[in-house]
Amino acid sequence: MRVATIQEAKNLLFELIKLAEDGEDVFIVRDNLPKIKLVVIEEQPKKRVFGQHRGKIWISPDFDEPLPDDFWGIRDEKIAI
């Protein structure tokens, strides 16, 4: 954790920013009371574009039909108990 006065922060701004980017907590104090905390703003993900992949995806007309029993390994044989 790095604590700096406002005057120190003016002189060491680039160093304090680098410390914050490296994950260290950086506080700026006035009259020995913390007033400001430097934090890194995380990059926001890009917004999705509706219709961007139009025509590139195909869904089979029977995709929601039940799968055949042989897909699950089920046989038509009766098991004797």
Contacts in CASP RR format, 6 or more apart in sequence:
PFRMAT RR
TARGET T0000
AUTHOR 0000-0000-0000
METHOD contacts of the structure
MODEL  1
MRVATIQEAKNLLFELIKLAEDGEDVFIVRDNLPKIKLVVIEEQPKKRVF
GQHRGKIWISPDFDEPLPDDFWGIRDEKIAI
1 24 0 8 1.000
1 25 0 8 1.000
1 26 0 8 1.000
1 27 0 8 1.000
2 16 0 8 1.000
2 19 0 8 1.000
2 24 0 8 1.000
2 25 0 8 1.000
2 26 0 8 1.000
2 27 0 8 1.000
3 27 0 8 1.000
3 28 0 8 1.000
3 29 0 8 1.000
3 34 0 8 1.000
4 12 0 8 1.000
4 16 0 8 1.000
4 26 0 8 1.000
4 27 0 8 1.000
4 28 0 8 1.000
4 29 0 8 1.000
5 28 0 8 1.000
5 29 0 8 1.000
5 30 0 8 1.000
6 28 0 8 1.000
6 29 0 8 1.000
6 30 0 8 1.000
6 35 0 8 1.000
9 16 0 8 1.000
9 28 0 8 1.000
16 26 0 8 1.000
16 28 0 8 1.000
16 38 0 8 1.000
17 38 0 8 1.000
19 26 0 8 1.000
19 38 0 8 1.000
20 26 0 8 1.000
20 38 0 8 1.000
20 39 0 8 1.000
20 40 0 8 1.000
21 40 0 8 1.000
23 40 0 8 1.000
25 37 0 8 1.000
26 37 0 8 1.000
26 38 0 8 1.000
27 34 0 8 1.000
27 36 0 8 1.000
27 37 0 8 1.000
27 38 0 8 1.000
28 34 0 8 1.000
28 35 0 8 1.000
28 36 0 8 1.000
28 37 0 8 1.000
28 38 0 8 1.000
29 35 0 8 1.000
69 75 0 8 1.000
69 76 0 8 1.000
END
